[in-house]
Amino acid sequence: MALNEVHISSLVVHVVPKHLTEIKTKIESLDGVEIYGESEAGKLVVVVETQNQGYITDTIDVINNLEHVLNVALIFHQIESDLEDDEMSDTQFVSAE
């Protein structure tokens, strides 16, 4: 039984409102990233799930550098560790490569 970990983070992304649809499409194209909520004011709730913390910081940088993104704030970061292999099979993971 291998020891594994899952990193789950939530972000609030503030976007210029008239570019919300465009930015949502770009964010949704990233591996391990889902949008869970949005407002007409240009704010998105984004969840990132991966096997390593480095991918989360890389993802924050990618989103923050998108044109028309005003700010990205890390709101929550949880690390689940000591998961059994069968617990890991239900989760999709990405690499930072």
DSSP file (Angstrom, degrees, kcal/mol; ACC not computed):
  #  RESIDUE AA STRUCTURE BP1 BP2  ACC     N-H-->O    O-->H-N    N-H-->O    O-->H-N    TCO  KAPPA ALPHA  PHI   PSI    X-CA   Y-CA   Z-CA
    1    1 A M              0   0    0      0, 0.0     2,-0.2     0, 0.0    83,-0.1   0.000 360.0 360.0 360.0 113.8    0.0    0.0    0.0
    2    2 A A        -     0   0    0      1,-0.1     2,-0.5    80,-0.0    83,-0.0  -0.532 360.0-122.7 -81.9 144.2    1.6    3.2   -1.2
    3    3 A L        +     0   0    0     -2,-0.2     2,-0.3    79,-0.1    81,-0.1  -0.751  40.3 174.0 -84.6 130.9    1.3    6.4    0.7
    4    4 A N        -     0   0    0     79,-0.5    79,-1.3    -2,-0.5    78,-0.8  -0.871  16.9-151.7-131.5 162.4   -0.2    9.1   -1.5
    5    5 A E  E     -A   81   0A   0     -2,-0.3     2,-0.4    76,-0.2    76,-0.2  -0.989   2.6-155.7-139.1 154.3   -1.4   12.6   -1.1
    6    6 A V  E     -A   80   0A   0     74,-2.7    74,-2.9    -2,-0.4     2,-0.5  -0.991   8.8-152.6-125.9 130.7   -3.9   14.9   -2.7
    7    7 A H  E     -AB  79  50A   0     43,-3.6    43,-2.3    -2,-0.4     2,-0.5  -0.921  13.6-175.1-105.1 124.9   -3.7   18.6   -2.7
    8    8 A I  E     +AB  78  49A   0     70,-2.8    70,-3.1    -2,-0.5     2,-0.4  -0.982   8.4 172.0-122.4 123.7   -7.0   20.5   -2.9
    9    9 A S  E     -AB  77  48A   0     39,-2.8    39,-2.8    -2,-0.5     2,-0.4  -0.960  19.6-151.5-131.4 148.1   -7.0   24.2   -3.2
   10   10 A S  E     -AB  76  47A   0     66,-2.2    65,-2.8    -2,-0.4    66,-1.5  -0.957  15.4-171.5-119.6 144.7   -9.7   26.8   -3.8
   11   11 A L  E     -AB  74  46A   0     35,-3.1    35,-2.6    -2,-0.4     2,-0.5  -0.916  20.5-142.4-127.8 151.0   -9.0   30.2   -5.5
   12   12 A V  E     -AB  73  45A   0     61,-2.3    61,-2.5    -2,-0.3     2,-0.5  -0.989  22.6-165.3-111.2 123.7  -11.0   33.3   -6.0
   13   13 A V  E     -AB  72  44A   0     31,-2.4    31,-2.5    -2,-0.5     2,-0.6  -0.939   6.1-155.1-112.6 124.3  -10.2   34.8   -9.4
   14   14 A H  E     -AB  71  43A   0     57,-2.9    56,-2.9    -2,-0.5    57,-1.5  -0.894  19.5-179.6-103.8 124.5  -11.2   38.3  -10.2
   15   15 A V  E     -A   69   0A   0     27,-3.5    54,-0.2    -2,-0.6     5,-0.1  -0.873  42.4 -94.7-123.2 148.4  -11.6   39.0  -13.9
   16   16 A V    >   -     0   0    0     52,-2.7     3,-2.7    -2,-0.3     4,-0.1  -0.546  46.9-129.4 -58.5 119.0  -12.6   42.1  -15.9
   17   17 A P  G >  S+     0   0    0      0, 0.0     3,-1.7     0, 0.0     4,-0.3   0.787 102.5  57.7 -51.2 -38.3  -16.3   41.3  -16.2
   18   18 A K  G 3  S+     0   0    0      1,-0.3     4,-0.2     2,-0.1     3,-0.1   0.632 109.2  47.8 -71.1  -8.9  -16.7   41.7  -19.9
   19   19 A H  G <> S+     0   0    0     -3,-2.7     4,-2.4    49,-0.2    -1,-0.3   0.186  78.2 110.7-110.4  14.3  -14.0   39.1  -20.4
   20   20 A L  H <> S+     0   0    0     -3,-1.7     4,-2.6     1,-0.2     5,-0.2   0.905  76.9  48.1 -58.5 -47.2  -15.5   36.5  -18.0
   21   21 A T  H  > S+     0   0    0     -4,-0.3     4,-1.9     1,-0.2    -1,-0.2   0.920 112.6  49.1 -62.2 -44.5  -16.5   34.0  -20.7
   22   22 A E  H  > S+     0   0    0      1,-0.2     4,-1.7     2,-0.2    -1,-0.2   0.921 113.9  45.2 -60.8 -46.4  -13.1   34.1  -22.4
   23   23 A I  H  X S+     0   0    0     -4,-2.4     4,-2.7     1,-0.2     5,-0.2   0.878 108.7  56.5 -69.4 -37.9  -11.2   33.6  -19.1
   24   24 A K  H  X S+     0   0    0     -4,-2.6     4,-2.8    -5,-0.2    -1,-0.2   0.922 106.5  50.9 -58.1 -43.7  -13.5   30.8  -17.9
   25   25 A T  H  X S+     0   0    0     -4,-1.9     4,-0.9     1,-0.2    -1,-0.2   0.908 111.8  47.1 -60.9 -42.9  -12.8   28.9  -21.1
   26   26 A K  H  < S+     0   0    0     -4,-1.7     3,-0.4     2,-0.2     4,-0.3   0.909 113.8  46.9 -67.1 -41.8   -9.0   29.3  -20.6
   27   27 A I  H >< S+     0   0    0     -4,-2.7     3,-1.7     1,-0.2    -2,-0.2   0.917 108.8  54.4 -66.1 -43.1   -9.2   28.3  -16.9
   28   28 A E  H 3< S+     0   0    0     -4,-2.8    -1,-0.2     1,-0.3    -2,-0.2   0.703  99.0  64.5 -65.7 -18.4  -11.4   25.2  -17.7
   29   29 A S  T 3< S+     0   0    0     -4,-0.9    -1,-0.3    -3,-0.4     2,-0.2   0.612  82.2  98.5 -79.6 -11.0   -8.8   24.0  -20.2
   30   30 A L  S X  S-     0   0    0     -3,-1.7     3,-1.3    -4,-0.3     2,-0.1  -0.551  84.7-106.3 -78.6 140.7   -6.2   23.6  -17.4
   31   31 A D  T 3  S+     0   0    0      1,-0.2    63,-0.1    -2,-0.2    -1,-0.1  -0.407  99.4   9.4 -66.5 137.6   -5.7   20.0  -16.0
   32   32 A G  T 3  S+     0   0    0      1,-0.2    17,-2.4    -2,-0.1     2,-0.4   0.647 101.3 120.2  72.5  16.3   -7.2   19.4  -12.6
   33   33 A V  E <   +C   48   0A   0     -3,-1.3     2,-0.3    15,-0.2    15,-0.2  -0.943  34.8 175.5-120.5 133.2   -9.0   22.7  -12.5
   34   34 A E  E     -C   47   0A   0     13,-2.4    13,-3.0    -2,-0.4     2,-0.6  -0.987  26.5-133.5-134.1 146.0  -12.8   23.3  -12.1
   35   35 A I  E     +C   46   0A   0     -2,-0.3    11,-0.2    11,-0.2     3,-0.1  -0.878  22.9 176.4 -97.2 125.0  -14.9   26.4  -11.8
   36   36 A Y  E     +     0   0A   0      9,-3.1     2,-0.3    -2,-0.6    10,-0.2   0.541  62.0   2.9-106.6 -10.6  -17.5   26.0   -9.0
   37   37 A G  E     -C   45   0A   0      8,-1.1     8,-2.5     2,-0.0     2,-0.3  -0.982  55.4-172.5-169.2 159.6  -19.1   29.4   -9.0
   38   38 A E  E     -C   44   0A   0     -2,-0.3     2,-0.3     6,-0.2     6,-0.2  -0.987   9.0-151.4-154.2 159.4  -19.1   32.8  -10.7
   39   39 A S    >   -     0   0    0      4,-1.8     3,-1.9    -2,-0.3     4,-0.3  -0.946  30.9-118.9-131.6 156.7  -20.6   36.2  -10.3
   40   40 A E  T 3  S+     0   0    0     -2,-0.3   -20,-0.1     1,-0.3    -1,-0.1   0.693 110.4  71.8 -65.3 -17.9  -21.5   38.9  -12.9
   41   41 A A  T 3  S-     0   0    0      2,-0.1    -1,-0.3     1,-0.0   -26,-0.0   0.505 123.4 -99.6 -76.7  -3.2  -19.0   41.1  -11.1
   42   42 A G  S <  S+     0   0    0     -3,-1.9   -27,-3.5     1,-0.3     2,-0.4   0.693  77.3 136.6  96.3  21.0  -16.2   39.0  -12.6
   43   43 A K  E     -B   14   0A   0     -4,-0.3    -4,-1.8   -29,-0.2     2,-0.4  -0.866  30.2-169.5-106.7 137.0  -15.4   36.7   -9.7
   44   44 A L  E     -BC  13  38A   0    -31,-2.5   -31,-2.4    -2,-0.4     2,-0.6  -0.944  18.7-143.3-122.1 142.0  -14.8   33.0  -10.1
   45   45 A V  E     -BC  12  37A   0     -8,-2.5    -9,-3.1    -2,-0.4    -8,-1.1  -0.940  29.7-174.3-101.0 118.8  -14.5   30.2   -7.5
   46   46 A V  E     -BC  11  35A   0    -35,-2.6   -35,-3.1    -2,-0.6     2,-0.4  -0.932  13.6-157.8-120.9 136.4  -11.9   27.8   -8.8
   47   47 A V  E     -BC  10  34A   0    -13,-3.0   -13,-2.4    -2,-0.4     2,-0.4  -0.957   4.8-165.8-116.1 132.7  -10.8   24.4   -7.3
   48   48 A V  E     -BC   9  33A   0    -39,-2.8   -39,-2.8    -2,-0.4     2,-0.4  -0.970   5.9-176.2-117.8 128.9   -7.5   22.8   -8.2
   49   49 A E  E     +B    8   0A   0    -17,-2.4     2,-0.3    -2,-0.4   -41,-0.2  -0.990  20.8 134.7-130.1 124.9   -6.9   19.2   -7.3
   50   50 A T  E     -B    7   0A   0    -43,-2.3   -43,-3.6    -2,-0.4    45,-0.1  -0.918  60.2-106.1-155.9 176.3   -3.5   17.5   -7.9
   51   51 A Q  S    S+     0   0    0     43,-0.7     2,-0.3    -2,-0.3   -46,-0.1   0.546  97.9  42.6 -90.2  -8.8   -0.9   15.2   -6.4
   52   52 A N    >>  -     0   0    0     42,-0.2     4,-0.8   -45,-0.1     3,-0.5  -0.992  68.8-133.8-144.0 151.0    1.7   18.0   -5.7
   53   53 A Q  H 3> S+     0   0    0     -2,-0.3     4,-1.9     1,-0.2     3,-0.5   0.816 101.1  68.0 -67.8 -32.0    1.8   21.5   -4.3
   54   54 A G  H 3> S+     0   0    0      1,-0.2     4,-2.3     2,-0.2    -1,-0.2   0.853  95.6  55.1 -58.8 -36.3    4.0   22.7   -7.1
   55   55 A Y  H <> S+     0   0    0     -3,-0.5     4,-2.5     1,-0.2    -1,-0.2   0.867 105.2  53.7 -65.9 -34.3    1.3   22.3   -9.7
   56   56 A I  H  X S+     0   0    0     -4,-0.8     4,-2.4    -3,-0.5    -2,-0.2   0.941 110.6  44.4 -65.8 -46.5   -1.0   24.5   -7.6
   57   57 A T  H  X S+     0   0    0     -4,-1.9     4,-2.1     1,-0.2    -2,-0.2   0.888 113.7  51.2 -66.6 -36.5    1.4   27.3   -7.5
   58   58 A D  H  X S+     0   0    0     -4,-2.3     4,-2.4    -5,-0.2    -1,-0.2   0.911 110.2  49.9 -62.5 -41.3    2.2   26.9  -11.2
   59   59 A T  H  X S+     0   0    0     -4,-2.5     4,-2.7     2,-0.2     5,-0.2   0.898 108.2  52.4 -65.0 -41.4   -1.6   27.0  -11.9
   60   60 A I  H  X S+     0   0    0     -4,-2.4     4,-2.8     1,-0.2    -1,-0.2   0.925 110.8  48.3 -59.4 -44.3   -2.0   30.2   -9.8
   61   61 A D  H  X S+     0   0    0     -4,-2.1     4,-1.7     2,-0.2    -2,-0.2   0.916 111.0  50.1 -62.6 -43.6    0.8   31.8  -11.8
   62   62 A V  H  < S+     0   0    0     -4,-2.4     4,-0.4     2,-0.2    -2,-0.2   0.941 115.0  43.0 -60.7 -48.0   -0.7   30.7  -15.2
   63   63 A I  H >< S+     0   0    0     -4,-2.7     3,-1.6     1,-0.2    -2,-0.2   0.927 112.5  53.0 -64.6 -44.8   -4.2   32.1  -14.2
   64   64 A N  H 3< S+     0   0    0     -4,-2.8    -1,-0.2     1,-0.3    -2,-0.2   0.797 107.4  52.9 -62.0 -28.9   -2.7   35.3  -12.8
   65   65 A N  T 3< S+     0   0    0     -4,-1.7    -1,-0.3    -5,-0.2     2,-0.2   0.463  82.0 112.7 -88.4  -1.4   -0.8   36.0  -16.0
   66   66 A L  S X  S-     0   0    0     -3,-1.6     3,-1.9    -4,-0.4     2,-0.1  -0.508  80.4-104.5 -69.1 137.2   -3.9   35.6  -18.2
   67   67 A E  T 3  S+     0   0    0      1,-0.2     3,-0.1    -2,-0.2    -1,-0.1  -0.399 106.8  24.6 -61.0 138.0   -4.8   38.9  -19.8
   68   68 A H  T 3  S+     0   0    0      1,-0.3   -52,-2.7    -2,-0.1     2,-0.6   0.418  88.6 123.9  82.9   2.9   -7.9   40.5  -18.2
   69   69 A V  E <   -A   15   0A   0     -3,-1.9    -1,-0.3   -54,-0.2   -54,-0.3  -0.850  38.0-175.1 -90.5 124.6   -7.3   38.6  -14.9
   70   70 A L  E     -     0   0A   0    -56,-2.9     2,-0.3    -2,-0.6   -55,-0.2   0.833  61.1 -10.9 -88.2 -36.0   -7.1   41.3  -12.1
   71   71 A N  E     -A   14   0A   0    -57,-1.5   -57,-2.9    -8,-0.1     2,-0.4  -0.980  46.8-154.8-164.4 147.4   -6.2   39.0   -9.1
   72   72 A V  E     -A   13   0A   0     -2,-0.3     2,-0.5   -59,-0.2   -59,-0.2  -0.997  17.8-170.8-127.3 126.6   -5.9   35.4   -8.0
   73   73 A A  E     -A   12   0A   0    -61,-2.5   -61,-2.3    -2,-0.4     2,-0.6  -0.973  20.3-136.9-121.9 127.1   -6.3   34.7   -4.3
   74   74 A L  E     +A   11   0A   0     -2,-0.5   -63,-0.2   -63,-0.2     3,-0.1  -0.717  28.7 171.2 -77.5 120.5   -5.6   31.3   -2.6
   75   75 A I  E     +     0   0A   0    -65,-2.8     2,-0.3    -2,-0.6   -64,-0.2   0.778  59.8  10.9-101.2 -35.0   -8.4   30.8   -0.2
   76   76 A F  E     -A   10   0A   0    -66,-1.5   -66,-2.2     2,-0.0     2,-0.4  -0.999  51.8-178.0-151.1 139.8   -7.9   27.2    1.0
   77   77 A H  E     +A    9   0A   0     -2,-0.3     2,-0.4   -68,-0.2   -68,-0.2  -0.940  10.7 177.7-142.8 120.5   -5.3   24.5    0.7
   78   78 A Q  E     -A    8   0A   0    -70,-3.1   -70,-2.8    -2,-0.4     2,-0.5  -0.954  14.9-154.3-123.4 141.2   -5.8   21.0    2.1
   79   79 A I  E     -A    7   0A   0     -2,-0.4     2,-0.6   -72,-0.2   -72,-0.2  -0.966   4.6-164.7-117.0 118.8   -3.5   18.1    1.9
   80   80 A E  E     +A    6   0A   0    -74,-2.9   -74,-2.7    -2,-0.5     2,-0.3  -0.899  22.0 173.8 -97.2 123.9   -5.0   14.6    2.2
   81   81 A S  E     +A    5   0A   0     -2,-0.6   -76,-0.2   -76,-0.2   -78,-0.0  -0.772  47.1  41.6-127.8 174.0   -2.3   12.1    2.9
   82   82 A D  S    S+     0   0    0    -78,-0.8     2,-0.2    -2,-0.3    -1,-0.2   0.830  73.7 165.5  59.2  34.9   -2.0    8.4    3.7
   83   83 A L        -     0   0    0    -79,-1.3   -79,-0.5    -3,-0.2    -1,-0.2  -0.575  36.3-120.4 -80.8 143.6   -4.7    7.5    1.2
   84   84 A E    >>  -     0   0    0     -2,-0.2     4,-1.4   -81,-0.1     3,-0.7  -0.432  27.3-108.3 -76.4 158.0   -5.0    3.9    0.1
   85   85 A D  H 3> S+     0   0    0      1,-0.2     4,-1.1     2,-0.2     3,-0.1   0.857 119.8  54.6 -56.7 -37.9   -4.6    3.1   -3.6
   86   86 A D  H 34 S+     0   0    0      1,-0.2     4,-0.4     2,-0.2    -1,-0.2   0.809 105.1  53.5 -70.0 -27.8   -8.4    2.4   -4.0
   87   87 A E  H X4 S+     0   0    0     -3,-0.7     3,-0.5     1,-0.2    -1,-0.2   0.827 108.4  51.1 -70.6 -31.2   -9.1    5.9   -2.6
   88   88 A M  H >< S+     0   0    0     -4,-1.4     3,-1.7     1,-0.2    -2,-0.2   0.751  93.9  73.0 -76.2 -24.8   -6.8    7.4   -5.2
   89   89 A S  T 3< S+     0   0    0     -4,-1.1    -1,-0.2     1,-0.3    -2,-0.2   0.741  91.8  56.0 -66.9 -22.4   -8.5    5.6   -8.1
   90   90 A D  T <  S+     0   0    0     -3,-0.5     2,-0.4    -4,-0.4    -1,-0.3   0.511  97.6  78.3 -84.9  -4.3  -11.6    7.8   -8.0
   91   91 A T  S <  S-     0   0    0     -3,-1.7     2,-0.4    -4,-0.1   -41,-0.0  -0.880  72.5-138.9-113.1 136.1   -9.5   11.0   -8.4
   92   92 A Q        -     0   0    0     -2,-0.4     2,-0.3   -42,-0.0   -43,-0.1  -0.774  26.1-168.0 -91.5 133.4   -8.0   12.4  -11.6
   93   93 A F        -     0   0    0     -2,-0.4     2,-0.3   -43,-0.1   -43,-0.1  -0.842   9.8-159.3-123.0 158.9   -4.5   13.8  -11.2
   94   94 A V        -     0   0    0     -2,-0.3   -43,-0.7   -45,-0.2     2,-0.3  -0.891  15.6-127.2-129.4 160.3   -2.2   15.8  -13.3
   95   95 A S        -     0   0    0     -2,-0.3   -64,-0.1   -45,-0.1     0, 0.0  -0.704  19.6-124.0-104.3 163.1    1.5   16.4  -13.3
   96   96 A A              0   0    0     -2,-0.3    -1,-0.1     1,-0.2   -46,-0.0   0.428 360.0 360.0 -83.9   1.0    3.3   19.7  -13.2
   97   97 A E              0   0    0      0, 0.0    -1,-0.2     0, 0.0   -42,-0.0   0.474 360.0 360.0 -78.3 360.0    5.1   18.9  -16.4
